[in-house]
Amino acid sequence: MLARLDERPVAALPSEREAHEWLDVVARYRDPRLARSLLEIVVTFVPFVVFWAASYAALSVGWWLSLLLAIPAAGFLLRLFLIQHDCGHLSFFPTRAANDWVGRALGVLTLTPYDVWKRSHAIHHASSGNLDKRGTGDVYTLTVSEFRALSPLKRLGYRLYRHPFVMFGLGPFYVFFLQQRLPFGQMRDGWRPWISAMGTNLAILLASALMIYLIGFQAFVQVHVPIVLMAATTGIWLFYVQHQFEDTVWADTKNWSQQHAALYGSSFYDLPPPLSWFSANIGIHHVHHLYSRIPYYRLPEVLRDNPELTHIRRIGFLEGFKFVRLKLWDEERQKLVSFREAGV
């Protein structure tokens, strides 16, 4: 089991003032660099197209080879989603219009209605770690006492929801192919969410129809669906491990601080350099949550200039897989625990 917070002298919790003071430090890295942002799009989109085409061409040899080439294609698609993610935070380009329209265009490739996602993700950032504001843009987490109060049927439902096969198997398909086709959570918020969802759906339909016309339905499904599913599964895993670790932060509103929850309720998922590149440095999640306007390509600068941040909530690549067993927030012990540890 990982060490408890009070056993970590380097990463010991600072005062609220110290957590708040980090804002002024990291805010210096907020300005995007237009040339770098454009380069990031080119070095991500062009290889995605190349590997997608190679995966299609490989069908003439065998689907096994097509699936192998789908792996790097999925990596570049994941990176395109994370560019869209930065656009949603208005951090990728200097202007709002450039961020929004590039984000909307990328949403066609990532199957994600940009404006709907942008709003729900903003809510996630504004409420992460707040027990009273769960349920929007997060991995839903119950406390031990809440789970014990459920009926047997609802307990089963929560267990199934948190099962790895559902979370990382069925979940990615459900979220990206089904759930995101409608503006769930915003269906009564006027016409804008509907325009975003339906406009994205129409663009996806037209783009898919064109590709089916050019290469055929079977080939399109054999190539594109595995690429999307691999990218979606990896994306959901990254989102999971960045908040679902043992010594994360959850508190009710009166004991909750946005800055504290951002810095200490988000992990620094220290990935090997190639994986960090494909995931657009999203592993530096504690800094991202503290100040989301920093472009992803500047996050390593923050760690380089402020090495103290590398010791806060650091999780190694393989270490992250241990946290799949954690299911419930134990309010007494102030940590995530497994069903077995909770005695339920």
Secondary structure as UniProt FT lines:
FT   HELIX           5..7
FT   TURN            10..11
FT   HELIX           16..26
FT   HELIX           27..29
FT   HELIX           34..57
FT   HELIX           58..60
FT   HELIX           63..88
FT   TURN            89..90
FT   HELIX           96..110
FT   HELIX           114..127
FT   TURN            128..129
FT   HELIX           131..133
FT   STRAND          142..143
FT   HELIX           144..148
FT   HELIX           152..162
FT   HELIX           164..165
FT   HELIX           166..170
FT   HELIX           171..173
FT   HELIX           174..178
FT   HELIX           179..181
FT   TURN            182..185
FT   TURN            187..188
FT   HELIX           191..215
FT   HELIX           217..241
FT   TURN            242..243
FT   TURN            246..247
FT   HELIX           253..255
FT   HELIX           258..264
FT   STRAND          268..270
FT   HELIX           273..278
FT   TURN            279..283
FT   HELIX           285..290
FT   TURN            292..293
FT   HELIX           296..298
FT   HELIX           299..305
FT   HELIX           307..311
FT   STRAND          314..316
FT   TURN            317..318
FT   HELIX           319..325
FT   STRAND          328..330
FT   TURN            331..334
FT   STRAND          335..337
FT   HELIX           339..342
//
